[in-house]
Every structure is written in C-alpha cells, then in structure tokens.
Amino acid sequence: MSAQPEGVDLRLLGPVRAWRAGAELTLGSARRIAVFSVLALHANHAVSREQLVAALWGEEPPASATGNVYTYVSALRRALEPSRDRWAAGQVLTSGGGTYQLHVAPEDVDVLRFEALREQSKQHRAAGDRHAERDALGSALRLWHGEALAGVPGPFAEAQRLRLTELRLTTAERHATLLIETGRHDDAVAALRGLVGTYPLQENLQAMLDTALRAAGRPAEAQRRSGPVRPQTPWPMPSDRASLIGRDTEIRRLRRAATDVADGVGRSVRIEGTPGMGKSALMAVALRGATPAGCRTGWAVGDELSQRMPLGVLLECFESAMPGDTGHDLVRQLYDVAAEAMEGSTSGTVARAAELVRRATDEAPLILVADDLQWADPLTLRVWAALHDSTAELPLLLIAAGRPGPNGLREVPADEVLELAGLTAETAPLLVRAVAPEPPEPWVLQEMLADAGGNPCYLRHLAAAGTPGQLPSGLNAAVAAHLGTFTEETRQLLRATAFLSAGSGCSVGELALVTDRPAAELIAALTPAVHAGVLIAEGESIVFRHRVVARVLHEGTAASLRVMLHRSFAARIADANGPPERVVAQLLAGPVPLDGSVATWLTSHVEELATRAPQLAVTVLQRARAQVAVAPGERLVLTAWLARLLLRQGRNAASEASWVAARTGDLELQGEMRWVAAVTHEKRGEYEAAAEIARAVLRARQVPAAWLDQFRNLLTRVRPHLAGNPTMPHLSRSAMIDGEVSVIR
C-alpha cells in the first residue's frame, strides 16, 4: 500500500493547480488536467480506465481514447514524482488491474476540505453554536478561487462544476444569514452584495441584503433598492416603415382623424395592445410630421411616478401643445389647479381643468396624445373622460394608448378603438425579410415566428440579429422593459413559470407546488401579467403568449442557477408523485446531471414514463446512458428500456441492446436484448447480422426456452434472404454433407 506523500496541495475550487513541497507542478494539457481532476476527486479510491474514458469523452470516445488515457497518466506520474526512476513503481499515482489511484490525504484536496468544513458546520449547528458554525462556513468559502474546475473539459467535470456551484451558493447563503444573526452586519452586506451581483435573480438574496442594510443602520440605501424599476426609453422614432409592416390600416385611421380635427371635427381614439405590439411606434409614424398645418399637438408618456402627481400626464401633454404667451397663461392656470389638488382641494378640479383645455381649442385645433395612459393619475383620467364628451363639439382629438385589461384603458371612453393584434402569418415574414441582414433559411424563419408569436418588437430584434438560437441583447432589454412595470413578486413568479413551463406551459397547481405558495396568492400576483397579455390563462393552465419571453427569462439566468432551479422543481414534482414526464421535462431543461437520487428515481419510473411519453423517455435515457455517475445496475436497466423504445419506434437499437446483453447476468433480459438486436438488424435489411445473433443464441442455449423459439422463428423469416444453402446458409454444401455440424431444428 502506497504511503500518502507530505506537502501536497491540490486545488480544484478554481483553476486546477497542484503543489508539492512548496513547488507548483506543471499538470499539462486540458485533457491531462481532466484526468487529474477525476483522480483527485476520487482520492485514495481506484478509478477504472473505462471510467476515465467516460469522464473525458462520454459515451462516444475516439478510437484512441484508451491509449490517450495511458499517455495522460504516464505524464501525470512524471509531474507528481519527478525524481522517480522511469521503471520504478509509482507511489503517488499507482495502477493495477486496469485501474488508477491517487494517494493523497483528504485534507490535501480543497474540495474534500470544503466538504469536511461543511460537515463541521452542521455539527456546530446541531450543538447550537452559531459562531463556530459561521467560522467553519467562512473557512469553507475562503477555499474558493473562481469557478470550480475552471476550463476543465468533459462530462464529469461539467457535472462536478454544477454540483460544487450549488453547494457554494447554499454555503454562502447560510454564512450570510449567520453574519446577520451574530451582529456582523457590515460583513453581511459585503458578502451579500457579491452574491446578489452573481445571482441577481435570487429573490431571497435581495431580501437578505435589504435586511442586512437596515441592521447596519443604512435604511435609506435599502429603501432605494426596493420597488419596481421601469427602464426609461426615449420616444421611439422608427427610421423606416419596416417597424409597422401590417399596420397600414391603423396608420390611415389615425391620419384621417388628424385631418378631420383640422376641419373642426373632433373625436377620441383609444389604441390597445400588449407590450411590443407597436403602439408608440404607430403614433410616432402616423402623427409626427404628418399633422395638418395649424394644429397644435401635445405628447406625454405615463409611468409609475405619474400616479403621484395630480393632473401630471395632462399637464405634460397640454404644456407641450401650448407655446406662446396665451398658451403660457392657460398652462399656468392648469398648474394652479393641479397645485390645489395636491394640497387636497379637488372640488371642481375636473371641470376647471377640462374648461382650460376647451378654451385652448378656441385658438386652434388641438391634438393631445398620451402614451401608457393607464399609468396616469385618477384626476387626469377623469378629465380625459370629461373631454371625450366634448370632442363632438370641439376641434379636439384625444389619442390614448395603453395595455388592455381591467388595469388598462378599458375605463377610458373612446369613439374609436384600435386593437393591435399580433402580426399574421402573411405579414410576419414580410417584417423578417425587411429587417434580416440576409434571407433566413425556412427553418430559421419558422423558429423566429414561433418564438415571437406575432409580436413585431420581438420579431424585429430576432430578425435583425440573424443568428439562430441566440438571443440578441436588444431583445433582452426589450423584454426587461416590458416586464419592468410589474412588481418584483410578479417578475419572480414569471421567471418560475418560465422554468416550470419548459416551452409547454404549466398549471397553477404545479407553480404552487414548486414555489410552496397558495394558489390564490399566485393567481393574484400573476393577474397583472395576464391582463397585460404576457401570460394566457385558461382554467388551471398558464402559458406565455410569446415564447421568446420565457426564453429570455430562462436563458438570462446563470447556468449554475438554472440547473439548481430545475433540480429543485423536478424534486418537488417527483416528491408529490407528479406525472413523470413533467419531472423529466425539468431534468432535461436544466440540464440536470442524472446522478444519484435522480438516476434512482428514473429507474423506478422508467416504465410509466415509457408508456406516457415514449419520445421524451428516449431523450432522457440517451442522456442517462452518457452520464458517468449513473450506477452500473441502474445504467443497465435504463439502457435496456432505451433499447426497447428505440425498437418500438423503428430506430436502431442494436448497439444499446448488445451492450446490455453483454453485461447482464439475467438470462431472461439477455434473451430479450439479443432478440432486440437481431430484430433491429432484420428490420434494417441486415439479414446476415440478424441470423448470426440467432445462431449464436441457439448454439449457447442459455436463455429461456421461449426466447429460443423466438430466435428459431426469426431464422425462418430471414433464411430466404441469406446467401448460400437455405438450410445452413453460412456453411458450404460439402461441410453439411460430410456431417461436420448438426442442424438445429
């Protein structure tokens, strides 16, 4: 048994590095470091050559994989023991029986030290010693120097990266909690700022930071961080008509209304549409620079702050329309009315404000344009309604744009309503072709259309980028702006819905399950998103109206956090005995490493999954077969099911079935898998290969009699397709005549 060397320091919690006796070792290429990482994480345990091959290349290694592993190990031996004679046995890295073993003390590997310190912290917690628990976790976190196994290739390294990142976040959260509880508030703020910067979508971290700031005597800073943030964007001024393809009718109607008001005929128009439908662009293109001479036009945009200022939106709109001394006087009077309302005196406010606007129309036709009017204060909305009643008698055109729904513009009266629906199947491709740098392939175009769901804003961003599969930064900003009007609670639930839906929607019950919140609370929090057209709710089902919004929320989350959330959601659905296809959808969306308890769950539910969702089952089973960490017994069961399903679907199952047959000790399963392989060859017209398997099974006579009958039947079916004598086509006629073999009947 090799002795563990002294003075060794192996670091994997960051870029992989190694020291011995104070000198840093040169570990070499990325693949060599990958082998070293596997051995270090299995320190003092034998690792087979097959395990190393699978860790580096998965289930499809190159032909040179085994030789490469031998070369990597030899080079690592020289690096770890530079003074060792070439022909002497290694002491630090040994081999035998097709396995390799790295002999180091557990405390010499930072990952193992990290895990040991976590265990110590749990013991301190059980003993009620919060200070000792805090210090142990702090020591564990100080071992990190970046992303675990940074830059190391291979499926094993990727799975370990995700596992260790999840542990790091959990450890950091608990450490920050203890810093707050033990009075080290400034340290907690510093730690939490770093965590929030790394994981900005973790609502619990945001709440913890607010708590730490207040405990540190910085409530104003905490207050500044709270509340929804609505990104500010300038008034859109599209440079070409591509922005409004499919909106010609609406443009004509707005321009006709402007022409009519110039002739003394007023009206009120309401433009409704979900975020991104082009309400603002429509008004900009139709009215800016296109209003008749002599008309005064005022513009305003509502936002959350508008609700705090009495008559705020009306004042902005009216002031921009009234230049000159006379206009200035009317504006000053309206400000006086607003000031009185701010002081609490609202008696007669609506009538006085409306009268000032009416007086303005005595001088010239007036067009008032208010975008996002749903954010206006109640007094502005009441004045707007009062002015609507006067438009039939005045040269006054009121144009209000906003989102539909109870909290939108439905209560704002109008003579004419323009509802901006999504682009049609005919107009959407026209926008793509007008914006895309080059005509997209048909399949790319279909993906763009499916992602955007008719939303011209989203489609324009996707088309302009011209890169399939990638979300342009401008699109991310647009989605952020559209969702920025919702509260933090609603935005976080939208993100959870995006993760849970996995492209196909989800139910309120599932969302309640994974978020551990009552369904009634979820419905109340998501109702604004339904009214705004972000979500579609039908009964218990909720789905994103535009698939790309879910993609932005999902793909905009850090990869390690994505895996953590999908693993958590899958576990909750599984624990509640939810449909196995919903669990698997979460595992695949992560993608979550199919190891440990996940592989065990899949093994026990694979039959039900194969019945309910066979195609999904094939996908997850193919991934499970490529996972290094799946236990041999479970891998055997899962691969057998993969072979069965591939055969049922008319696909090639020969490789999977032969793999199982060569490894199982269950003769019933061996017979089935040999039969699956033979039938696969038969269906593919590979009759010689099918017959060869059947003959081998019939010669061995190990599988149950029922399978022997199946193979005799298979031989009968394929015999007419074989070359040579139809009885024993693989033998010459002279061999049979001379009695060299017996014929199996």
KOLRODO-697681 format. One record per residue (C-alpha): x, y, z; residue in three letters. Coordinates in steps of 0.25 Angstrom, whole numbers, padded with zeros to 4 digits, always signed. Each point is the difference from the previous one (the first is absolute). Last residue first. Layout:
N
XYZALA ...
This chain:
745
-0137-0111-0142ARG +0014+0002+0002ILE +0009-0006-0011VAL +0011-0008+0005SER +0014+0003-0006VAL +0012-0006-0007GLU -0009-0011-0006GLY +0007-0001-0013ASP -0012+0004-0008ILE -0001+0013+0009MET +0014+0004-0003ALA -0001-0003-0015SER -0012+0009-0001ARG +0008+0012+0005SER -0005+0006+0013LEU -0006+0014+0004HIS -0012-0003-0008PRO -0004-0013+0009MET -0014-0004-0005THR -0001+0011-0012PRO +0014-0004-0005ASN +0008+0012-0004GLY -0004+0015+0001ALA -0011+0004+0010LEU -0013+0007-0003HIS -0008-0013+0000PRO +0005-0003+0014ARG -0004+0013+0006VAL -0014-0005+0005ARG +0004-0014+0004THR +0011+0006+0008LEU -0009+0009+0007LEU -0009-0011+0004ASN +0011-0008+0005ARG +0004+0012+0008PHE -0014+0002+0006GLN +0000-0015+0004ASP +0014+0002+0007LEU -0007+0012+0007TRP -0011-0009+0006ALA +0010-0011+0004ALA +0007+0010+0010PRO +0014+0005-0004VAL +0013-0009+0001GLN -0001-0009-0012ARG +0014+0004-0005ALA -0002-0005-0014ARG -0014+0006-0001LEU +0005+0014+0005VAL +0012+0000-0010ALA -0009-0004-0012ARG -0010+0011+0003ALA +0011+0010+0001ILE +0006-0004-0013GLU -0014+0000-0007ALA -0003+0014+0004ALA +0014+0004-0005ALA -0002-0007-0013GLU -0014+0006-0002TYR +0005+0014+0001GLU -0013+0005-0007GLY -0002+0011+0010ARG -0012-0007+0006LYS +0008-0013+0002GLU +0012+0007+0006HIS -0010+0006+0011THR -0006-0013+0001VAL +0013-0006+0004ALA +0004+0011+0010ALA -0014-0001+0007VAL +0001-0015+0000TRP +0014+0001+0007ARG -0006+0010+0010MET -0012-0010+0003GLU +0009-0012+0002GLY +0010+0008+0009GLN -0012+0005+0008LEU -0005-0014+0002GLU +0014-0005+0003LEU +0002+0011+0011ASP +0015+0001+0001GLY +0001+0012-0008THR +0012+0006-0006ARG +0001-0005-0015ALA -0015+0000-0001ALA -0001+0015+0005VAL +0010+0005-0011TRP -0006-0009-0011SER -0013+0007+0003ALA +0006+0014+0000GLU +0008-0002-0013SER -0012-0007-0007ALA -0011+0010+0003ALA +0000+0006-0014ASN -0014+0007-0001ARG -0014-0005-0004GLY -0006+0007+0012GLN -0003-0013+0007ARG +0015-0004-0002LEU +0005+0013+0006LEU -0010-0002+0012LEU +0005-0014+0003ARG +0015+0004-0001ALA -0002+0013+0009LEU -0007-0009+0010TRP +0012-0009+0000ALA +0009+0012+0002THR -0008+0004+0012LEU +0001-0013+0007VAL +0015-0002-0003LEU +0003+0014+0004ARG -0007-0002+0013GLU +0009-0012+0003GLY +0013+0007-0004PRO -0003+0012+0009ALA -0002+0013-0008VAL +0012+0010+0003ALA +0006+0000-0014VAL -0013+0004-0007GLN -0001-0004-0015ALA -0010-0011+0002ARG -0009+0011+0008ALA +0000+0009-0012ARG -0005-0011-0009GLN -0010-0003+0010LEU -0005+0014+0001VAL -0002+0001-0015THR -0006-0014-0001VAL -0010+0003+0011ALA -0004+0013-0006LEU -0004-0007-0013GLN -0007-0011+0008PRO -0009+0010+0008ALA -0011-0008+0008ARG +0004-0014-0002THR +0015+0002+0001ALA -0001+0009+0012LEU -0008-0011+0008GLU +0011-0010-0003GLU +0011+0010+0003VAL -0006+0003+0014HIS +0009-0008+0009SER +0013+0002-0008THR -0003+0015-0002LEU -0001+0002+0015TRP +0013-0008+0002THR +0007+0009-0010ALA -0005+0012+0006VAL +0004-0005+0014SER +0015-0001-0004GLY +0003+0005-0014ASP -0008+0005-0012LEU +0007+0014+0000PRO -0011+0011-0002VAL +0000+0006-0014PRO -0007+0009+0005GLY -0011-0002-0011ALA +0002-0015+0000LEU -0002-0003+0015LEU -0012+0010+0000GLN -0007-0007-0011ALA +0003-0013+0007VAL -0008+0003+0012VAL -0012+0005-0009ARG +0001-0013-0008GLU +0000-0008+0013PRO -0014+0006+0004PRO +0000+0005+0014GLY +0002-0009+0012ASN +0002+0012+0009ALA +0014-0004+0003ASP +0002+0000-0015ALA -0005+0013-0002ILE +0008+0006+0011ARG +0013-0007-0005ALA -0002+0005-0014ALA -0002+0014+0005PHE +0012+0000+0008SER +0009-0006-0011ARG -0006+0010-0010HIS +0004+0011+0010LEU +0014-0005+0003MET +0003-0002-0015VAL -0005+0014-0004ARG +0009+0006+0012LEU +0012-0007-0006SER -0003+0005-0014ALA -0002+0015+0005ALA -0014+0005-0004THR -0003+0007-0013GLY -0002-0013-0007GLU -0013-0002+0008HIS -0006+0014+0001LEU +0004+0003-0015VAL -0006-0014-0004ARG -0013+0002+0007ALA -0001+0014-0007VAL +0004-0007-0013VAL -0013-0009+0001ARG -0009+0012-0002HIS -0014-0002+0007ARG +0007-0007+0011PHE -0008-0012+0006VAL -0010-0002+0012ILE -0009-0012+0002SER -0010-0001+0011GLU -0011+0006-0007GLY +0005+0007-0013GLU +0011+0010+0004ALA +0008+0007-0011ILE +0012+0007+0005LEU +0007+0013-0005VAL -0013+0006-0004GLY +0000+0011+0009ALA -0013-0005+0007HIS +0007-0014+0002VAL +0013+0007+0006ALA -0009+0008+0009PRO -0007-0013+0005THR +0014-0006+0003LEU +0000+0004+0015ALA -0014-0002+0003ALA +0000-0014-0007ILE +0013-0003+0008LEU -0007+0004+0013GLU -0012-0009-0002ALA +0008-0012-0004ALA +0007+0000+0014PRO +0015+0001+0000ARG +0011-0011+0000ASP +0006+0005-0012THR +0002-0014-0007VAL -0014-0004+0004LEU -0008+0013-0002ALA +0006+0000-0014LEU -0005-0014-0002GLU -0014+0003+0005GLY +0000+0013-0009VAL +0002-0009-0012SER +0012+0000-0010CYS +0003+0005-0014GLY +0007-0008-0011SER +0014+0006-0002GLY +0006-0005+0013ALA -0012+0005+0007SER +0007-0001+0014LEU +0012+0009-0003PHE -0009+0011-0007ALA -0010-0001+0011THR +0011+0002+0011ALA +0004+0012-0008ARG -0014+0005-0001LEU -0001-0002+0015LEU +0013+0009+0002GLN -0006+0011-0009ARG -0013+0000+0008THR +0007+0001+0014GLU +0009+0011-0005GLU -0012+0008-0005THR -0003+0001-0014PHE +0003+0012-0009THR +0014-0005-0003GLY -0006-0012-0008LEU -0001+0008-0013HIS +0014+0007+0003ALA +0006-0013+0003ALA -0005-0006-0012VAL +0005+0011-0009ALA +0014-0001+0007ALA +0001-0015-0003ASN -0004+0003-0014LEU +0011+0010-0002GLY +0010-0010+0006SER -0003-0009-0011PRO -0005-0014+0003LEU +0008-0011-0006GLN -0006-0013-0007GLY +0000+0005-0014PRO +0009+0013-0003THR -0006+0010-0009GLY +0000+0011+0011ALA -0009+0009-0008ALA -0011-0012-0001ALA +0000-0003+0015LEU -0001+0015+0004HIS -0011+0003-0010ARG -0008-0013+0004LEU +0001+0005+0015TYR -0006+0014-0004CYS -0010-0006-0010PRO -0006-0010+0010ASN -0007-0010-0009GLY +0004-0012+0009GLY +0015+0005+0000ALA +0006-0014+0003ASP -0009-0007-0010ALA +0003+0010-0011LEU +0015+0000+0003MET +0000-0016+0000GLU -0008+0000-0014GLN +0010+0010-0006LEU +0012-0009+0005VAL -0007-0012-0007TRP -0002+0007-0013PRO +0014+0005+0000GLU +0001+0015+0003PRO +0001+0011-0012PRO +0012+0009+0003GLU +0003+0011+0010PRO -0015-0002+0006ALA -0008+0012+0001VAL -0009+0000-0013ALA +0000-0015-0001ARG -0005-0001+0014VAL -0011+0010-0001LEU -0005-0007-0012LEU +0000-0013+0007PRO -0009+0006+0011ALA -0010+0006-0010THR -0006-0013-0006GLU +0000-0009+0012ALA -0007+0012+0007THR +0007+0010+0009LEU -0006+0001+0014GLY -0012+0008+0004ALA +0000+0015+0001LEU -0014+0004+0004GLU -0004+0014-0005LEU -0012+0005+0008VAL -0009+0011-0006GLU -0009+0010+0008ASP +0007-0002+0013ALA -0003-0001+0015PRO +0012-0004+0009VAL -0005-0011+0009GLU +0006-0010-0009ARG +0013+0007+0000LEU +0009-0010+0009GLY -0002-0005+0014ASN -0012-0008-0005PRO +0007-0005-0012GLY +0006+0006-0012PRO +0014+0007-0001ARG +0001+0015-0003GLY -0002+0010-0011ALA -0009+0013+0001ALA -0003+0009-0012ILE -0009+0012+0003LEU -0003+0009-0012LEU -0007+0013+0003LEU -0006+0010-0010PRO -0012+0001+0009LEU -0015-0005+0000GLU +0001-0015-0001ALA +0013+0001+0008THR -0007+0005+0012SER -0004-0013+0007ASP +0014-0005-0002HIS +0005+0012+0008LEU -0008-0005+0012ALA +0007-0014-0001ALA +0014+0006-0002TRP -0003+0009+0012VAL -0004-0013+0008ARG +0013-0007-0004LEU +0009+0012+0003THR -0007+0000+0014LEU +0003-0014+0002PRO +0015+0001-0002ASP +0005-0006-0013ALA +0007-0013-0001TRP -0011-0006-0009GLN +0003+0012-0010LEU +0012-0008-0005ASP +0001+0010-0011ASP -0008+0013+0000ALA -0002+0008-0013VAL -0008+0013+0001LEU -0004+0006-0014ILE -0005+0014+0001LEU -0007+0008-0012PRO +0004+0015+0002ALA -0004+0013+0009GLU -0013-0005+0005ASP +0006-0014+0003THR +0008+0006+0011ALA -0013+0004+0007ARG -0005-0014+0000ARG +0013-0005+0007VAL -0002+0011+0011LEU -0014-0005+0002GLU +0004-0014+0002ALA +0009+0004+0011ALA -0010+0008+0007ARG -0011-0011-0001ALA +0010-0011+0005VAL +0005+0009+0012THR -0014+0004+0004GLY +0002-0004+0015SER +0014-0006+0000THR +0006+0007+0012SER +0010-0009+0006GLY +0013+0008-0001GLU +0004-0008-0013MET -0014+0004-0006ALA +0003+0015+0003GLU +0014-0002-0007ALA -0007-0006-0012ALA -0010+0011-0002VAL +0012+0010+0001ASP +0007-0008-0010TYR -0012+0001-0010LEU +0000+0015+0002GLN +0015+0001-0004ARG -0003-0009-0012VAL -0011+0010-0004LEU +0009+0012+0001ASP +0012-0007-0007HIS -0010-0003-0012GLY -0003+0015-0001THR +0014+0004+0001ASP +0006-0010-0010GLY +0000-0016-0001PRO -0011-0009+0004MET +0001-0014-0004ALA +0012-0004+0008SER -0007+0006+0012GLU -0013-0008-0002PHE +0006-0014-0001CYS +0009+0003+0012GLU -0011+0006+0008LEU -0010-0012-0003LEU +0010-0010+0004VAL +0002+0007+0013GLY -0014+0003+0003LEU +0002-0003+0015PRO +0015-0006+0002MET +0001-0013+0007ARG -0005-0008-0012GLN +0010+0006-0009SER +0011-0007+0007LEU -0004-0014-0005GLU +0001+0005-0014ASP -0008+0008-0010GLY +0005+0005-0013VAL -0004+0014-0006ALA -0002+0007-0013TRP -0006+0013-0004GLY -0004+0004-0014THR -0005+0013-0005ARG -0007+0000-0014CYS +0002+0012-0010GLY +0007-0009-0010ALA -0006-0014-0001PRO +0008-0011+0008THR +0010-0009-0007ALA +0013+0005+0006GLY -0003-0009+0012ARG -0014-0006-0002LEU +0000-0014-0006ALA +0014-0004+0002VAL +0001+0004+0014ALA -0014-0005+0004MET +0003-0013-0006LEU +0014-0001+0006ALA -0006+0002+0014SER -0011-0011-0002LYS +0010-0009-0007GLY -0005-0014+0005MET +0012-0001+0010GLY -0008+0000+0013PRO -0015-0004-0002THR -0009+0009-0009GLY -0010+0010+0001GLU -0002+0013-0007ILE -0011+0009+0004ARG -0005+0011-0009VAL -0008+0012+0004SER -0007+0009-0010ARG +0000+0014-0005GLY -0006+0006-0013VAL +0005+0015-0003GLY +0007-0003-0013ASP +0014-0001+0006ALA -0007-0010+0009VAL -0004-0008-0012ASP +0014-0001-0006THR +0005-0005+0014ALA -0011-0011+0000ALA +0004-0004-0014ARG +0015-0001+0004ARG -0004-0009+0011LEU -0009-0009-0009ARG +0011-0001-0011ARG +0010-0004+0010ILE -0009-0011+0006GLU -0003-0005-0014THR +0015-0001-0004ASP +0004-0007+0012ARG +0005-0013-0006GLY +0014+0004-0001ILE +0002+0011+0011LEU +0015-0001+0003SER +0003-0003-0014ALA -0005+0014-0003ARG +0014+0006+0002ASP +0007+0009+0010SER -0008-0003+0012PRO -0001+0011+0010MET -0003-0006+0013PRO -0002+0010+0012TRP +0012-0003+0009PRO +0001-0012+0009THR +0000+0000+0015GLN +0001-0014+0006PRO -0011-0002+0011ARG +0006-0004+0013VAL -0010-0006+0010PRO +0002+0003+0015GLY +0012-0001+0009SER +0014+0003-0002ARG -0001+0015+0004ARG -0007-0005+0013GLN +0012-0008+0004ALA +0009+0011-0002GLU -0009+0009+0008ALA +0000-0011+0011PRO +0015+0000+0002ARG +0002-0003+0015GLY +0007-0013-0002ALA -0013-0007+0004ALA -0007+0007-0011ARG +0011-0004-0010LEU +0000-0014+0005ALA -0015-0001-0002THR +0000+0006-0014ASP +0012-0010-0004LEU -0009-0012+0006MET -0011+0004-0009ALA +0008+0001-0013GLN +0006-0013+0004LEU -0014-0007+0001ASN -0004+0006-0013GLU +0011-0008-0007GLN +0000+0007-0014LEU +0013+0008+0002PRO +0009-0012+0002TYR +0014+0005-0001THR -0003+0014+0003GLY -0009-0004+0011VAL +0010-0009+0006LEU +0011+0010+0000GLY -0009+0010+0006ARG -0004-0010+0010LEU +0014-0002+0005ALA +0003+0015+0002ALA -0014+0002+0007VAL +0003-0012+0009ALA +0014+0006+0004ASP -0007+0013+0003ASP -0010-0007+0009HIS +0009-0009+0008ARG -0011-0001+0011GLY +0000-0015+0002THR -0014-0002-0007GLU +0005+0009-0012ILE +0013-0008-0002LEU -0008-0013+0002LEU -0009+0003-0011THR +0012+0004-0009ALA +0006-0014+0003HIS -0013-0007-0003ARG -0001+0007-0013GLU +0015-0003-0003ALA -0001-0014+0003THR -0012-0002-0009THR +0007+0007-0011LEU +0013-0008+0001ARG -0008-0013+0000LEU -0007+0004-0013GLU +0013+0004-0006THR +0006-0014+0004LEU -0011-0008-0006ARG +0000+0008-0013LEU +0016-0001-0001ARG -0001-0014+0003GLN -0009-0003-0012ALA +0008+0008-0009GLU +0013-0007+0004ALA -0006-0014-0002PHE -0006+0004-0014PRO +0014+0004-0005GLY +0009+0012+0000PRO +0006+0008+0011VAL +0000+0015-0002GLY -0003+0004+0014ALA -0001-0013+0009LEU -0008+0008+0010ALA -0002+0015-0004GLU +0008+0010+0007GLY +0010-0001+0012HIS -0008-0007+0010TRP +0007-0005+0013LEU -0005+0012+0007ARG -0014-0005-0001LEU +0003-0012+0009ALA +0007+0009+0011SER -0012+0009+0000GLY -0009-0012+0002LEU +0008-0005+0012ALA +0000+0014+0006ASP -0015+0001-0001ARG -0002-0014+0006GLU +0009+0004+0011ALA -0007+0013+0003HIS -0014-0007-0001ARG +0003-0010+0011ASP -0014-0007+0001GLY +0006-0014+0001ALA -0007-0005-0013ALA +0005+0013-0006ARG +0014-0003+0004HIS -0001-0014-0006GLN -0005+0005-0013LYS +0011+0010+0000SER +0010-0012+0001GLN -0007-0007-0012GLU +0002+0013-0008ARG +0015+0000+0004LEU +0001-0014-0005ALA -0006+0003-0013GLU +0010+0012-0002PHE +0011-0008+0004ARG -0003-0011-0010LEU -0001+0010-0011VAL +0013+0006+0005ASP +0007-0013-0002VAL +0012-0001+0010ASP -0010-0002+0012GLU -0004-0014-0007PRO +0015-0005+0001ALA +0006-0003-0013VAL +0001-0014-0008HIS -0005+0002-0014LEU -0006-0014-0005GLN +0000-0006-0014TYR -0008-0012-0005THR +0002-0011-0011GLY +0005-0010+0010GLY +0010+0008+0006GLY +0005+0015+0000SER +0006+0010+0010THR +0001+0015+0000LEU +0007+0005+0013VAL +0010-0012+0002GLN +0003-0004-0015GLY +0007-0013-0003ALA +0015+0002-0005ALA +0003-0001-0015TRP +0001+0015-0002ARG +0007+0002+0013ASP -0008+0010+0008ARG +0006+0014+0002SER -0011+0007-0007PRO -0011-0007+0009GLU -0013+0008-0003LEU +0004+0005-0014ALA +0006-0013-0004ARG -0012-0007+0005ARG -0009+0010-0007LEU +0007-0003-0014ALA -0002-0015+0002SER -0015+0002+0003VAL -0002+0009-0012TYR +0007-0010-0009THR -0009-0012+0005TYR -0012+0009-0001VAL +0004+0003-0015ASN +0001-0015-0003GLY -0014-0003+0006THR -0006+0012-0008ALA +0007-0003-0014SER -0013-0005-0006ALA -0007+0013+0004PRO -0010-0001+0011PRO -0015+0001-0002GLU -0006-0004+0013GLU +0006+0012+0008GLY +0013+0005-0005TRP +0008+0004+0013LEU -0007-0007+0011ALA -0004-0011-0009ALA +0015-0003-0003VAL +0003+0002+0015LEU -0011-0010+0004GLN +0005-0010-0010GLU +0014+0001+0005ARG -0005-0004+0014SER +0001+0009+0012VAL +0005-0006+0013ALA -0002+0008+0012HIS +0010+0008+0008ASN -0004+0013-0006ALA -0013-0001-0008HIS -0001+0015-0002LEU +0015+0001-0003ALA -0001-0012-0010LEU -0011+0007-0008VAL +0008+0013+0001SER +0013-0006-0005PHE -0007-0006-0012VAL -0006+0014-0003ALA +0013+0006+0001ILE +0006-0009-0010ARG -0011+0003-0009ARG +0003+0015+0002ALA +0014-0001-0003SER +0012+0000+0010GLY +0000-0002+0015LEU +0012+0008+0003THR +0002-0001+0015LEU +0002+0012+0009GLU +0011-0001+0010ALA -0003+0001+0015GLY +0003-0015+0003ALA -0010-0004-0010ARG -0010+0010-0006TRP -0012-0002-0010ALA -0009+0009-0008ARG -0014-0001-0006VAL -0005+0013-0003PRO -0011+0003+0011GLY -0005-0009+0011LEU +0010-0012-0005LEU +0012+0003+0008ARG +0009-0011+0004LEU +0011+0003+0011ASP +0010-0011+0003VAL +0011+0002+0011GLY +0000-0015+0004GLU -0002-0012-0009PRO -0010-0011+0004GLN +0006-0013+0002ALA -0002-0011-0011SER -0006-0013+0004MET 
